[in-house]
């Protein structure tokens, strides 16, 4: 967590230099509803647009996987086995939509957003304040000790991506310097 805290200002600067697109930025399972239209087509409806804004390609993929795991809607241990296939599908969708940008930028954006979501929880101060625990438990749907235990598992999974994101940061920073 401390290494990530030191890296995150550099990561944010790098993310700001990438091409931006309109993103939901809170696309996790609780904000997605599957339904069938009147003409019988399946569709996904996205709810809660409070965090919507501009972000780099790949940013919306992070909460889909990692915030769903924070809320135990997917098993954190499943991330390692499934996120490569999910990322490949995401890239396929971008390509089919006509996008021709850098796969490394998208991968970095996804990983940076994922690691920052997991390692720098917005709920941290609430964990430290026992009077906030009932609200946390209502929001998460399970007791605070289980929330923290689940988060610890996620931190270990996130740590397994450290070498990859550092290598991407180095490559993309070098490319950015050469292009100036």
Secondary structure, 3 states (H helix, E strand, C coil): CHHHHHHHHHHHHHHHHCCEEEECCCCCHHHEEEEECCCCCEEEEECCCCCCEEEECCHHHHHHHHHHHHCCCCCCCHHHHHHHHHHHHHHHHHHHCCCCCCHHHHHHHHHHHHHHHHHCCCCHHHHHCHHHHHHHHHHHCCCHHHHHHHHHHHHHHHHCCHHHHHHHHHHHHHHHHHCC
